[in-house]
Amino acid sequence: YAEWQFEMGAQANTQHVLDTEEGDFLTYELFDEELEVRAALRQAH
């Protein structure tokens, strides 16, 4: 899933939707403070 998100350019998207075996959809939000700092530093260079 992570590789697919990266390939789709969605690495800046914090909301993710997963489908379950029952056909339902689960939405969750992922926030990683360390990753956010690294991304900000990368953009500064």
N, C-alpha and C positions, 0 to 999 in steps of 0.2 A: 504494500500500500504506500509506504513512504517513497519508494522509487517511482511509483506511478505519479504521486503528487509532485515530485521533483520534476519529472519529465513534462508534466502539464503546466509547469510554471506556477504552481499553487503554494510554493514554500512560504509565501508571506501570508497565506490565508490561515487564520487560527481556528476557523470553524470547519468541522469535518462531518460528513454524513456517511454512516455505514448502514448497509442493509443486512437484515438478519435472515436466518433460514426460514423464518415464518413469514417473510415478506414485509416486515415492518422496517421503518427507518429510524435510526438513532442518531441524534445530532449531539456533538460534544465540541467543546472549545479547548484547545491546547495552548498553553502559554508557558514558555520556558525563558525565564529572565536572562539566563546566561546566553542563550542563543540570540535573544534580542540585542544584547550588548555587542556580541560578535558581528551581527548583521549591520549594526550602526557603525561600528569601526571599519567594516569592509567598505561601506558606502563612502566613508570619509576619505578613503585613499584613492 
